[in-house]
Amino acid sequence: MQKVTTFLWFDHNQAEEAADHYISVIGGDSRVVDVTRWTAPSPGEAGAVMTVRFRLAGTEYVAFNGGPEFPFSEAVSLSVDCASQEEADELWDKLTADGGQESQCGWLKDRFGVSWQIVPPGLGEALTDPDPDKAARAMKAMLGMKRLDIEALRNA
């Protein structure tokens, strides 16, 4: 059992849709673990989905249909370390689809407002190259990008 679980507060009836979307995007060891429903004495509509416990690549999250009181912000994001540039590009495309928004430096917001960092392989090495001039060029290049391109960063 996982000791610490990220709890994501969604607006009204988006929790199940969001969990299903994330599972389809991330794949691998990703699935719905459990769904709970509001009961009569609770503030939600009886029988409607209250929470969805789901797993993404082996890590559990809870999506909660809480309402509009607490929208997502960039203060918290989900970071995905990708095995290839192709994987990074595919995730970027799927997470920005249908109303998602690109941001800077490999960050995006999906259609639900959740912030993600899509990290191609080799990013850390490019930004911490032993040659400080090369590392500075990579940082400057990254600051000008939305979707990260690891070859462009390496060649900076």
CNS distance restraints for C-alpha pairs under 8 A (distance, minus, plus):
assign (resid   2 and name CA) (resid  59 and name CA) 7.81 0.50 0.50
assign (resid   2 and name CA) (resid  60 and name CA) 7.28 0.50 0.50
assign (resid   5 and name CA) (resid  60 and name CA) 6.10 0.50 0.50
assign (resid   5 and name CA) (resid  61 and name CA) 5.55 0.50 0.50
assign (resid   5 and name CA) (resid  62 and name CA) 7.17 0.50 0.50
assign (resid   6 and name CA) (resid  60 and name CA) 7.39 0.50 0.50
assign (resid   6 and name CA) (resid  61 and name CA) 5.03 0.50 0.50
assign (resid   6 and name CA) (resid  62 and name CA) 6.38 0.50 0.50
assign (resid   7 and name CA) (resid  61 and name CA) 5.94 0.50 0.50
assign (resid   7 and name CA) (resid  62 and name CA) 4.74 0.50 0.50
assign (resid   7 and name CA) (resid  63 and name CA) 6.10 0.50 0.50
assign (resid   7 and name CA) (resid  64 and name CA) 7.26 0.50 0.50
assign (resid   8 and name CA) (resid  61 and name CA) 7.42 0.50 0.50
assign (resid   8 and name CA) (resid  62 and name CA) 6.01 0.50 0.50
assign (resid   8 and name CA) (resid  63 and name CA) 4.82 0.50 0.50
assign (resid   8 and name CA) (resid  64 and name CA) 6.03 0.50 0.50
assign (resid   9 and name CA) (resid  15 and name CA) 7.89 0.50 0.50
assign (resid   9 and name CA) (resid  63 and name CA) 6.12 0.50 0.50
assign (resid   9 and name CA) (resid  64 and name CA) 4.89 0.50 0.50
assign (resid   9 and name CA) (resid  65 and name CA) 6.27 0.50 0.50
assign (resid   9 and name CA) (resid  66 and name CA) 5.72 0.50 0.50
assign (resid   9 and name CA) (resid  67 and name CA) 7.71 0.50 0.50
assign (resid   9 and name CA) (resid  70 and name CA) 7.10 0.50 0.50
assign (resid   9 and name CA) (resid  71 and name CA) 7.56 0.50 0.50
assign (resid   9 and name CA) (resid  72 and name CA) 7.75 0.50 0.50
assign (resid  10 and name CA) (resid  14 and name CA) 5.90 0.50 0.50
assign (resid  10 and name CA) (resid  15 and name CA) 5.80 0.50 0.50
assign (resid  10 and name CA) (resid  63 and name CA) 6.77 0.50 0.50
assign (resid  10 and name CA) (resid  64 and name CA) 5.72 0.50 0.50
assign (resid  10 and name CA) (resid  65 and name CA) 5.07 0.50 0.50
assign (resid  10 and name CA) (resid  66 and name CA) 5.76 0.50 0.50
assign (resid  10 and name CA) (resid  67 and name CA) 6.33 0.50 0.50
assign (resid  10 and name CA) (resid  68 and name CA) 7.44 0.50 0.50
assign (resid  10 and name CA) (resid  71 and name CA) 7.39 0.50 0.50
assign (resid  10 and name CA) (resid 112 and name CA) 7.65 0.50 0.50
assign (resid  11 and name CA) (resid  15 and name CA) 7.84 0.50 0.50
assign (resid  11 and name CA) (resid  65 and name CA) 5.88 0.50 0.50
assign (resid  11 and name CA) (resid  66 and name CA) 5.84 0.50 0.50
assign (resid  11 and name CA) (resid  67 and name CA) 4.07 0.50 0.50
assign (resid  11 and name CA) (resid  68 and name CA) 4.81 0.50 0.50
assign (resid  11 and name CA) (resid  69 and name CA) 7.92 0.50 0.50
assign (resid  11 and name CA) (resid  71 and name CA) 7.47 0.50 0.50
assign (resid  12 and name CA) (resid  65 and name CA) 4.79 0.50 0.50
assign (resid  12 and name CA) (resid  66 and name CA) 5.71 0.50 0.50
assign (resid  12 and name CA) (resid  67 and name CA) 4.36 0.50 0.50
assign (resid  12 and name CA) (resid  68 and name CA) 6.96 0.50 0.50
assign (resid  13 and name CA) (resid  17 and name CA) 7.91 0.50 0.50
assign (resid  13 and name CA) (resid  49 and name CA) 7.27 0.50 0.50
assign (resid  13 and name CA) (resid  65 and name CA) 5.59 0.50 0.50
assign (resid  14 and name CA) (resid  18 and name CA) 5.89 0.50 0.50
assign (resid  14 and name CA) (resid  65 and name CA) 6.48 0.50 0.50
assign (resid  14 and name CA) (resid 112 and name CA) 7.69 0.50 0.50
assign (resid  15 and name CA) (resid  19 and name CA) 6.11 0.50 0.50
assign (resid  15 and name CA) (resid  49 and name CA) 7.84 0.50 0.50
assign (resid  15 and name CA) (resid  50 and name CA) 8.00 0.50 0.50
assign (resid  15 and name CA) (resid  51 and name CA) 6.85 0.50 0.50
assign (resid  15 and name CA) (resid  52 and name CA) 6.50 0.50 0.50
assign (resid  15 and name CA) (resid  63 and name CA) 4.99 0.50 0.50
assign (resid  15 and name CA) (resid  64 and name CA) 5.65 0.50 0.50
assign (resid  15 and name CA) (resid  65 and name CA) 5.52 0.50 0.50
assign (resid  16 and name CA) (resid  20 and name CA) 6.14 0.50 0.50
assign (resid  16 and name CA) (resid  49 and name CA) 7.39 0.50 0.50
assign (resid  16 and name CA) (resid  51 and name CA) 7.80 0.50 0.50
assign (resid  16 and name CA) (resid  52 and name CA) 6.13 0.50 0.50
assign (resid  16 and name CA) (resid  63 and name CA) 7.32 0.50 0.50
assign (resid  17 and name CA) (resid  21 and name CA) 6.10 0.50 0.50
assign (resid  18 and name CA) (resid  22 and name CA) 6.14 0.50 0.50
assign (resid  18 and name CA) (resid  63 and name CA) 7.81 0.50 0.50
assign (resid  18 and name CA) (resid 112 and name CA) 7.10 0.50 0.50
assign (resid  19 and name CA) (resid  23 and name CA) 6.13 0.50 0.50
assign (resid  19 and name CA) (resid  32 and name CA) 7.35 0.50 0.50
assign (resid  19 and name CA) (resid  52 and name CA) 7.11 0.50 0.50
assign (resid  19 and name CA) (resid  54 and name CA) 6.54 0.50 0.50
assign (resid  19 and name CA) (resid  63 and name CA) 6.89 0.50 0.50
assign (resid  20 and name CA) (resid  24 and name CA) 6.25 0.50 0.50
assign (resid  20 and name CA) (resid  32 and name CA) 7.58 0.50 0.50
assign (resid  21 and name CA) (resid  25 and name CA) 6.21 0.50 0.50
assign (resid  22 and name CA) (resid  26 and name CA) 5.97 0.50 0.50
assign (resid  22 and name CA) (resid  56 and name CA) 7.36 0.50 0.50
assign (resid  23 and name CA) (resid  27 and name CA) 5.57 0.50 0.50
assign (resid  23 and name CA) (resid  30 and name CA) 5.29 0.50 0.50
assign (resid  23 and name CA) (resid  31 and name CA) 5.95 0.50 0.50
assign (resid  23 and name CA) (resid  32 and name CA) 7.87 0.50 0.50
assign (resid  23 and name CA) (resid  55 and name CA) 7.54 0.50 0.50
assign (resid  23 and name CA) (resid  56 and name CA) 6.22 0.50 0.50
assign (resid  25 and name CA) (resid  91 and name CA) 6.59 0.50 0.50
assign (resid  25 and name CA) (resid  94 and name CA) 6.57 0.50 0.50
assign (resid  25 and name CA) (resid  95 and name CA) 7.54 0.50 0.50
assign (resid  26 and name CA) (resid  30 and name CA) 6.96 0.50 0.50
assign (resid  26 and name CA) (resid  56 and name CA) 6.48 0.50 0.50
assign (resid  26 and name CA) (resid  57 and name CA) 6.82 0.50 0.50
assign (resid  26 and name CA) (resid  91 and name CA) 7.58 0.50 0.50
assign (resid  27 and name CA) (resid  56 and name CA) 7.35 0.50 0.50
assign (resid  27 and name CA) (resid  57 and name CA) 6.95 0.50 0.50
assign (resid  28 and name CA) (resid  56 and name CA) 7.77 0.50 0.50
assign (resid  28 and name CA) (resid  57 and name CA) 5.73 0.50 0.50
assign (resid  29 and name CA) (resid  55 and name CA) 7.04 0.50 0.50
assign (resid  29 and name CA) (resid  56 and name CA) 6.31 0.50 0.50
assign (resid  29 and name CA) (resid  57 and name CA) 4.55 0.50 0.50
assign (resid  29 and name CA) (resid  58 and name CA) 5.26 0.50 0.50
assign (resid  30 and name CA) (resid  54 and name CA) 7.27 0.50 0.50
assign (resid  30 and name CA) (resid  55 and name CA) 4.78 0.50 0.50
assign (resid  30 and name CA) (resid  56 and name CA) 4.30 0.50 0.50
assign (resid  30 and name CA) (resid  57 and name CA) 5.23 0.50 0.50
assign (resid  30 and name CA) (resid  58 and name CA) 6.46 0.50 0.50
assign (resid  31 and name CA) (resid  54 and name CA) 5.67 0.50 0.50
assign (resid  31 and name CA) (resid  55 and name CA) 5.21 0.50 0.50
assign (resid  31 and name CA) (resid  56 and name CA) 6.87 0.50 0.50
assign (resid  32 and name CA) (resid  52 and name CA) 7.07 0.50 0.50
assign (resid  32 and name CA) (resid  53 and name CA) 6.16 0.50 0.50
assign (resid  32 and name CA) (resid  54 and name CA) 4.22 0.50 0.50
assign (resid  32 and name CA) (resid  55 and name CA) 6.28 0.50 0.50
assign (resid  33 and name CA) (resid  52 and name CA) 7.53 0.50 0.50
assign (resid  33 and name CA) (resid  53 and name CA) 5.30 0.50 0.50
assign (resid  33 and name CA) (resid  54 and name CA) 4.96 0.50 0.50
assign (resid  33 and name CA) (resid  55 and name CA) 6.74 0.50 0.50
assign (resid  34 and name CA) (resid  52 and name CA) 5.85 0.50 0.50
assign (resid  34 and name CA) (resid  53 and name CA) 5.02 0.50 0.50
assign (resid  34 and name CA) (resid  54 and name CA) 6.90 0.50 0.50
assign (resid  35 and name CA) (resid  49 and name CA) 6.93 0.50 0.50
assign (resid  35 and name CA) (resid  50 and name CA) 7.58 0.50 0.50
assign (resid  35 and name CA) (resid  51 and name CA) 5.75 0.50 0.50
assign (resid  35 and name CA) (resid  52 and name CA) 4.53 0.50 0.50
assign (resid  35 and name CA) (resid  53 and name CA) 6.26 0.50 0.50
assign (resid  36 and name CA) (resid  49 and name CA) 6.03 0.50 0.50
assign (resid  36 and name CA) (resid  50 and name CA) 5.56 0.50 0.50
assign (resid  36 and name CA) (resid  51 and name CA) 5.22 0.50 0.50
assign (resid  36 and name CA) (resid  52 and name CA) 6.54 0.50 0.50
assign (resid  37 and name CA) (resid  46 and name CA) 7.16 0.50 0.50
assign (resid  37 and name CA) (resid  47 and name CA) 5.29 0.50 0.50
assign (resid  37 and name CA) (resid  48 and name CA) 5.36 0.50 0.50
assign (resid  37 and name CA) (resid  49 and name CA) 4.40 0.50 0.50
assign (resid  37 and name CA) (resid  50 and name CA) 4.72 0.50 0.50
assign (resid  37 and name CA) (resid  51 and name CA) 6.86 0.50 0.50
assign (resid  38 and name CA) (resid  42 and name CA) 6.18 0.50 0.50
assign (resid  38 and name CA) (resid  43 and name CA) 7.73 0.50 0.50
assign (resid  38 and name CA) (resid  44 and name CA) 5.56 0.50 0.50
assign (resid  38 and name CA) (resid  45 and name CA) 6.14 0.50 0.50
assign (resid  38 and name CA) (resid  46 and name CA) 4.87 0.50 0.50
assign (resid  38 and name CA) (resid  47 and name CA) 5.36 0.50 0.50
assign (resid  38 and name CA) (resid  48 and name CA) 5.65 0.50 0.50
assign (resid  38 and name CA) (resid  49 and name CA) 6.26 0.50 0.50
assign (resid  38 and name CA) (resid  50 and name CA) 5.31 0.50 0.50
assign (resid  39 and name CA) (resid  44 and name CA) 7.49 0.50 0.50
assign (resid  39 and name CA) (resid  45 and name CA) 7.37 0.50 0.50
assign (resid  39 and name CA) (resid  46 and name CA) 4.60 0.50 0.50
assign (resid  39 and name CA) (resid  47 and name CA) 6.21 0.50 0.50
assign (resid  40 and name CA) (resid  45 and name CA) 7.33 0.50 0.50
assign (resid  40 and name CA) (resid  46 and name CA) 4.96 0.50 0.50
assign (resid  42 and name CA) (resid  46 and name CA) 7.52 0.50 0.50
assign (resid  44 and name CA) (resid  48 and name CA) 7.19 0.50 0.50
assign (resid  44 and name CA) (resid  50 and name CA) 7.36 0.50 0.50
assign (resid  49 and name CA) (resid  65 and name CA) 7.09 0.50 0.50
assign (resid  50 and name CA) (resid  64 and name CA) 5.81 0.50 0.50
assign (resid  50 and name CA) (resid  65 and name CA) 5.34 0.50 0.50
assign (resid  50 and name CA) (resid  66 and name CA) 7.69 0.50 0.50
assign (resid  51 and name CA) (resid  62 and name CA) 6.48 0.50 0.50
assign (resid  51 and name CA) (resid  63 and name CA) 5.42 0.50 0.50
assign (resid  51 and name CA) (resid  64 and name CA) 4.44 0.50 0.50
assign (resid  51 and name CA) (resid  65 and name CA) 6.34 0.50 0.50
assign (resid  52 and name CA) (resid  62 and name CA) 5.58 0.50 0.50
assign (resid  52 and name CA) (resid  63 and name CA) 5.06 0.50 0.50
assign (resid  52 and name CA) (resid  64 and name CA) 6.60 0.50 0.50
assign (resid  53 and name CA) (resid  60 and name CA) 6.87 0.50 0.50
assign (resid  53 and name CA) (resid  61 and name CA) 5.78 0.50 0.50
assign (resid  53 and name CA) (resid  62 and name CA) 4.39 0.50 0.50
assign (resid  53 and name CA) (resid  63 and name CA) 6.39 0.50 0.50
assign (resid  54 and name CA) (resid  60 and name CA) 5.53 0.50 0.50
assign (resid  54 and name CA) (resid  61 and name CA) 5.42 0.50 0.50
assign (resid  54 and name CA) (resid  62 and name CA) 6.24 0.50 0.50
assign (resid  54 and name CA) (resid  63 and name CA) 7.78 0.50 0.50
assign (resid  55 and name CA) (resid  59 and name CA) 5.21 0.50 0.50
assign (resid  55 and name CA) (resid  60 and name CA) 4.23 0.50 0.50
assign (resid  55 and name CA) (resid  61 and name CA) 6.15 0.50 0.50
assign (resid  56 and name CA) (resid  60 and name CA) 6.34 0.50 0.50
assign (resid  56 and name CA) (resid  61 and name CA) 7.62 0.50 0.50
assign (resid  71 and name CA) (resid 113 and name CA) 7.62 0.50 0.50
assign (resid  72 and name CA) (resid  76 and name CA) 7.88 0.50 0.50
assign (resid  72 and name CA) (resid 113 and name CA) 5.79 0.50 0.50
assign (resid  72 and name CA) (resid 114 and name CA) 5.92 0.50 0.50
assign (resid  72 and name CA) (resid 115 and name CA) 7.78 0.50 0.50
assign (resid  73 and name CA) (resid 113 and name CA) 7.39 0.50 0.50
assign (resid  73 and name CA) (resid 114 and name CA) 7.22 0.50 0.50
assign (resid  73 and name CA) (resid 115 and name CA) 7.10 0.50 0.50
assign (resid  74 and name CA) (resid 114 and name CA) 7.80 0.50 0.50
assign (resid  74 and name CA) (resid 115 and name CA) 5.70 0.50 0.50
assign (resid  76 and name CA) (resid 115 and name CA) 6.87 0.50 0.50
assign (resid  77 and name CA) (resid 114 and name CA) 6.79 0.50 0.50
assign (resid  77 and name CA) (resid 115 and name CA) 4.59 0.50 0.50
assign (resid  77 and name CA) (resid 116 and name CA) 5.01 0.50 0.50
assign (resid  77 and name CA) (resid 117 and name CA) 6.76 0.50 0.50
assign (resid  78 and name CA) (resid 114 and name CA) 7.93 0.50 0.50
assign (resid  78 and name CA) (resid 115 and name CA) 6.40 0.50 0.50
assign (resid  78 and name CA) (resid 116 and name CA) 4.66 0.50 0.50
assign (resid  78 and name CA) (resid 117 and name CA) 6.15 0.50 0.50
assign (resid  79 and name CA) (resid 116 and name CA) 5.57 0.50 0.50
assign (resid  79 and name CA) (resid 117 and name CA) 4.44 0.50 0.50
assign (resid  79 and name CA) (resid 118 and name CA) 6.09 0.50 0.50
assign (resid  79 and name CA) (resid 119 and name CA) 7.18 0.50 0.50
assign (resid  80 and name CA) (resid 116 and name CA) 7.49 0.50 0.50
assign (resid  80 and name CA) (resid 117 and name CA) 6.14 0.50 0.50
assign (resid  80 and name CA) (resid 118 and name CA) 5.20 0.50 0.50
assign (resid  80 and name CA) (resid 119 and name CA) 5.90 0.50 0.50
assign (resid  81 and name CA) (resid 118 and name CA) 6.61 0.50 0.50
assign (resid  81 and name CA) (resid 119 and name CA) 4.91 0.50 0.50
assign (resid  81 and name CA) (resid 120 and name CA) 6.36 0.50 0.50
assign (resid  81 and name CA) (resid 121 and name CA) 6.98 0.50 0.50
assign (resid  82 and name CA) (resid  87 and name CA) 5.98 0.50 0.50
assign (resid  82 and name CA) (resid  88 and name CA) 5.62 0.50 0.50
assign (resid  82 and name CA) (resid 118 and name CA) 7.19 0.50 0.50
assign (resid  82 and name CA) (resid 119 and name CA) 5.80 0.50 0.50
assign (resid  82 and name CA) (resid 120 and name CA) 5.09 0.50 0.50
assign (resid  82 and name CA) (resid 121 and name CA) 5.90 0.50 0.50
assign (resid  83 and name CA) (resid  87 and name CA) 6.57 0.50 0.50
assign (resid  83 and name CA) (resid  88 and name CA) 7.82 0.50 0.50
assign (resid  83 and name CA) (resid 120 and name CA) 6.87 0.50 0.50
assign (resid  83 and name CA) (resid 121 and name CA) 5.77 0.50 0.50
assign (resid  84 and name CA) (resid  88 and name CA) 6.39 0.50 0.50
assign (resid  84 and name CA) (resid 120 and name CA) 6.09 0.50 0.50
assign (resid  84 and name CA) (resid 121 and name CA) 5.89 0.50 0.50
assign (resid  85 and name CA) (resid  89 and name CA) 6.08 0.50 0.50
assign (resid  85 and name CA) (resid 120 and name CA) 5.50 0.50 0.50
assign (resid  85 and name CA) (resid 121 and name CA) 7.04 0.50 0.50
assign (resid  85 and name CA) (resid 149 and name CA) 7.19 0.50 0.50
assign (resid  85 and name CA) (resid 150 and name CA) 6.97 0.50 0.50
assign (resid  86 and name CA) (resid  90 and name CA) 6.12 0.50 0.50
assign (resid  87 and name CA) (resid  91 and name CA) 6.14 0.50 0.50
assign (resid  87 and name CA) (resid 120 and name CA) 7.97 0.50 0.50
assign (resid  88 and name CA) (resid  92 and name CA) 6.05 0.50 0.50
assign (resid  88 and name CA) (resid 118 and name CA) 6.07 0.50 0.50
assign (resid  88 and name CA) (resid 119 and name CA) 6.68 0.50 0.50
assign (resid  88 and name CA) (resid 120 and name CA) 5.67 0.50 0.50
assign (resid  89 and name CA) (resid  93 and name CA) 6.16 0.50 0.50
assign (resid  89 and name CA) (resid 147 and name CA) 7.71 0.50 0.50
assign (resid  90 and name CA) (resid  94 and name CA) 6.24 0.50 0.50
assign (resid  91 and name CA) (resid  95 and name CA) 5.96 0.50 0.50
assign (resid  91 and name CA) (resid 118 and name CA) 7.45 0.50 0.50
assign (resid  92 and name CA) (resid  96 and name CA) 6.05 0.50 0.50
assign (resid  92 and name CA) (resid 108 and name CA) 7.85 0.50 0.50
assign (resid  92 and name CA) (resid 118 and name CA) 6.85 0.50 0.50
assign (resid  92 and name CA) (resid 147 and name CA) 7.30 0.50 0.50
assign (resid  93 and name CA) (resid  97 and name CA) 6.02 0.50 0.50
assign (resid  95 and name CA) (resid 100 and name CA) 6.34 0.50 0.50
assign (resid  95 and name CA) (resid 108 and name CA) 7.80 0.50 0.50
assign (resid  95 and name CA) (resid 109 and name CA) 7.53 0.50 0.50
assign (resid  95 and name CA) (resid 110 and name CA) 5.13 0.50 0.50
assign (resid  95 and name CA) (resid 111 and name CA) 7.43 0.50 0.50
assign (resid  96 and name CA) (resid 100 and name CA) 3.81 0.50 0.50
assign (resid  96 and name CA) (resid 101 and name CA) 5.56 0.50 0.50
assign (resid  96 and name CA) (resid 102 and name CA) 6.67 0.50 0.50
assign (resid  96 and name CA) (resid 108 and name CA) 6.99 0.50 0.50
assign (resid  96 and name CA) (resid 109 and name CA) 6.87 0.50 0.50
assign (resid  96 and name CA) (resid 110 and name CA) 5.36 0.50 0.50
assign (resid  96 and name CA) (resid 111 and name CA) 6.90 0.50 0.50
assign (resid  97 and name CA) (resid 110 and name CA) 7.54 0.50 0.50
assign (resid  97 and name CA) (resid 111 and name CA) 7.30 0.50 0.50
assign (resid  98 and name CA) (resid 111 and name CA) 6.25 0.50 0.50
assign (resid  99 and name CA) (resid 110 and name CA) 7.06 0.50 0.50
assign (resid  99 and name CA) (resid 111 and name CA) 4.80 0.50 0.50
assign (resid 100 and name CA) (resid 108 and name CA) 7.28 0.50 0.50
assign (resid 100 and name CA) (resid 109 and name CA) 5.44 0.50 0.50
assign (resid 100 and name CA) (resid 110 and name CA) 4.10 0.50 0.50
assign (resid 100 and name CA) (resid 111 and name CA) 4.23 0.50 0.50
assign (resid 100 and name CA) (resid 112 and name CA) 7.63 0.50 0.50
assign (resid 100 and name CA) (resid 113 and name CA) 7.55 0.50 0.50
assign (resid 101 and name CA) (resid 108 and name CA) 5.65 0.50 0.50
assign (resid 101 and name CA) (resid 109 and name CA) 5.09 0.50 0.50
assign (resid 101 and name CA) (resid 110 and name CA) 6.38 0.50 0.50
assign (resid 101 and name CA) (resid 111 and name CA) 7.52 0.50 0.50
assign (resid 102 and name CA) (resid 107 and name CA) 6.70 0.50 0.50
assign (resid 102 and name CA) (resid 108 and name CA) 4.52 0.50 0.50
assign (resid 102 and name CA) (resid 109 and name CA) 6.52 0.50 0.50
assign (resid 102 and name CA) (resid 146 and name CA) 6.38 0.50 0.50
assign (resid 102 and name CA) (resid 147 and name CA) 7.55 0.50 0.50
assign (resid 103 and name CA) (resid 107 and name CA) 5.15 0.50 0.50
assign (resid 103 and name CA) (resid 108 and name CA) 4.92 0.50 0.50
assign (resid 103 and name CA) (resid 109 and name CA) 7.39 0.50 0.50
assign (resid 103 and name CA) (resid 146 and name CA) 5.59 0.50 0.50
assign (resid 104 and name CA) (resid 108 and name CA) 7.52 0.50 0.50
assign (resid 104 and name CA) (resid 143 and name CA) 6.91 0.50 0.50
assign (resid 104 and name CA) (resid 144 and name CA) 7.41 0.50 0.50
assign (resid 104 and name CA) (resid 145 and name CA) 6.01 0.50 0.50
assign (resid 104 and name CA) (resid 146 and name CA) 4.27 0.50 0.50
assign (resid 104 and name CA) (resid 147 and name CA) 7.40 0.50 0.50
assign (resid 105 and name CA) (resid 142 and name CA) 5.65 0.50 0.50
assign (resid 105 and name CA) (resid 143 and name CA) 5.66 0.50 0.50
assign (resid 105 and name CA) (resid 144 and name CA) 7.30 0.50 0.50
assign (resid 105 and name CA) (resid 145 and name CA) 5.53 0.50 0.50
assign (resid 105 and name CA) (resid 146 and name CA) 5.13 0.50 0.50
assign (resid 105 and name CA) (resid 147 and name CA) 6.72 0.50 0.50
assign (resid 105 and name CA) (resid 148 and name CA) 6.46 0.50 0.50
assign (resid 106 and name CA) (resid 117 and name CA) 5.51 0.50 0.50
assign (resid 106 and name CA) (resid 118 and name CA) 5.39 0.50 0.50
assign (resid 106 and name CA) (resid 119 and name CA) 6.62 0.50 0.50
assign (resid 106 and name CA) (resid 145 and name CA) 7.34 0.50 0.50
assign (resid 106 and name CA) (resid 146 and name CA) 5.44 0.50 0.50
assign (resid 106 and name CA) (resid 147 and name CA) 4.91 0.50 0.50
assign (resid 106 and name CA) (resid 148 and name CA) 5.19 0.50 0.50
assign (resid 107 and name CA) (resid 115 and name CA) 6.89 0.50 0.50
assign (resid 107 and name CA) (resid 116 and name CA) 5.58 0.50 0.50
assign (resid 107 and name CA) (resid 117 and name CA) 4.47 0.50 0.50
assign (resid 107 and name CA) (resid 118 and name CA) 6.42 0.50 0.50
assign (resid 107 and name CA) (resid 146 and name CA) 7.00 0.50 0.50
assign (resid 107 and name CA) (resid 147 and name CA) 7.49 0.50 0.50
assign (resid 108 and name CA) (resid 115 and name CA) 5.61 0.50 0.50
assign (resid 108 and name CA) (resid 116 and name CA) 5.37 0.50 0.50
assign (resid 108 and name CA) (resid 117 and name CA) 6.57 0.50 0.50
assign (resid 109 and name CA) (resid 113 and name CA) 5.33 0.50 0.50
assign (resid 109 and name CA) (resid 114 and name CA) 5.33 0.50 0.50
assign (resid 109 and name CA) (resid 115 and name CA) 4.35 0.50 0.50
assign (resid 109 and name CA) (resid 116 and name CA) 6.15 0.50 0.50
assign (resid 110 and name CA) (resid 114 and name CA) 5.54 0.50 0.50
assign (resid 110 and name CA) (resid 115 and name CA) 6.55 0.50 0.50
assign (resid 110 and name CA) (resid 116 and name CA) 7.54 0.50 0.50
assign (resid 118 and name CA) (resid 147 and name CA) 7.93 0.50 0.50
assign (resid 118 and name CA) (resid 148 and name CA) 7.80 0.50 0.50
assign (resid 119 and name CA) (resid 123 and name CA) 6.87 0.50 0.50
assign (resid 119 and name CA) (resid 148 and name CA) 7.37 0.50 0.50
assign (resid 120 and name CA) (resid 148 and name CA) 7.00 0.50 0.50
assign (resid 120 and name CA) (resid 149 and name CA) 7.51 0.50 0.50
assign (resid 120 and name CA) (resid 150 and name CA) 6.32 0.50 0.50
assign (resid 121 and name CA) (resid 150 and name CA) 7.26 0.50 0.50
assign (resid 122 and name CA) (resid 126 and name CA) 6.17 0.50 0.50
assign (resid 122 and name CA) (resid 150 and name CA) 6.87 0.50 0.50
assign (resid 123 and name CA) (resid 127 and name CA) 6.29 0.50 0.50
assign (resid 123 and name CA) (resid 150 and name CA) 6.56 0.50 0.50
assign (resid 123 and name CA) (resid 153 and name CA) 7.83 0.50 0.50
assign (resid 124 and name CA) (resid 128 and name CA) 6.10 0.50 0.50
assign (resid 125 and name CA) (resid 129 and name CA) 5.70 0.50 0.50
assign (resid 126 and name CA) (resid 134 and name CA) 7.88 0.50 0.50
assign (resid 126 and name CA) (resid 135 and name CA) 6.07 0.50 0.50
assign (resid 126 and name CA) (resid 138 and name CA) 6.16 0.50 0.50
assign (resid 126 and name CA) (resid 153 and name CA) 6.61 0.50 0.50
assign (resid 126 and name CA) (resid 154 and name CA) 5.88 0.50 0.50
assign (resid 127 and name CA) (resid 135 and name CA) 4.81 0.50 0.50
assign (resid 127 and name CA) (resid 136 and name CA) 7.23 0.50 0.50
assign (resid 127 and name CA) (resid 138 and name CA) 5.82 0.50 0.50
assign (resid 127 and name CA) (resid 139 and name CA) 5.89 0.50 0.50
assign (resid 128 and name CA) (resid 132 and name CA) 7.70 0.50 0.50
assign (resid 128 and name CA) (resid 135 and name CA) 5.54 0.50 0.50
assign (resid 129 and name CA) (resid 134 and name CA) 6.45 0.50 0.50
assign (resid 129 and name CA) (resid 135 and name CA) 4.99 0.50 0.50
assign (resid 130 and name CA) (resid 135 and name CA) 7.41 0.50 0.50
assign (resid 131 and name CA) (resid 135 and name CA) 6.31 0.50 0.50
assign (resid 132 and name CA) (resid 136 and name CA) 6.03 0.50 0.50
assign (resid 133 and name CA) (resid 137 and name CA) 6.20 0.50 0.50
assign (resid 134 and name CA) (resid 138 and name CA) 6.21 0.50 0.50
assign (resid 134 and name CA) (resid 156 and name CA) 7.00 0.50 0.50
assign (resid 135 and name CA) (resid 139 and name CA) 6.20 0.50 0.50
assign (resid 136 and name CA) (resid 140 and name CA) 6.13 0.50 0.50
assign (resid 137 and name CA) (resid 141 and name CA) 6.08 0.50 0.50
assign (resid 137 and name CA) (resid 153 and name CA) 7.88 0.50 0.50
assign (resid 137 and name CA) (resid 156 and name CA) 5.41 0.50 0.50
assign (resid 138 and name CA) (resid 142 and name CA) 6.10 0.50 0.50
assign (resid 138 and name CA) (resid 153 and name CA) 4.91 0.50 0.50
assign (resid 138 and name CA) (resid 154 and name CA) 6.67 0.50 0.50
assign (resid 138 and name CA) (resid 155 and name CA) 7.89 0.50 0.50
assign (resid 138 and name CA) (resid 156 and name CA) 5.39 0.50 0.50
assign (resid 139 and name CA) (resid 143 and name CA) 6.18 0.50 0.50
assign (resid 139 and name CA) (resid 153 and name CA) 7.84 0.50 0.50
assign (resid 140 and name CA) (resid 144 and name CA) 6.67 0.50 0.50
assign (resid 141 and name CA) (resid 145 and name CA) 6.69 0.50 0.50
assign (resid 141 and name CA) (resid 152 and name CA) 7.64 0.50 0.50
assign (resid 141 and name CA) (resid 153 and name CA) 6.17 0.50 0.50
assign (resid 141 and name CA) (resid 156 and name CA) 6.59 0.50 0.50
assign (resid 142 and name CA) (resid 146 and name CA) 7.95 0.50 0.50
assign (resid 142 and name CA) (resid 148 and name CA) 6.82 0.50 0.50
assign (resid 142 and name CA) (resid 153 and name CA) 6.69 0.50 0.50
assign (resid 145 and name CA) (resid 149 and name CA) 7.98 0.50 0.50
assign (resid 149 and name CA) (resid 153 and name CA) 6.38 0.50 0.50
assign (resid 150 and name CA) (resid 154 and name CA) 6.09 0.50 0.50
assign (resid 151 and name CA) (resid 155 and name CA) 6.03 0.50 0.50
assign (resid 152 and name CA) (resid 156 and name CA) 6.01 0.50 0.50
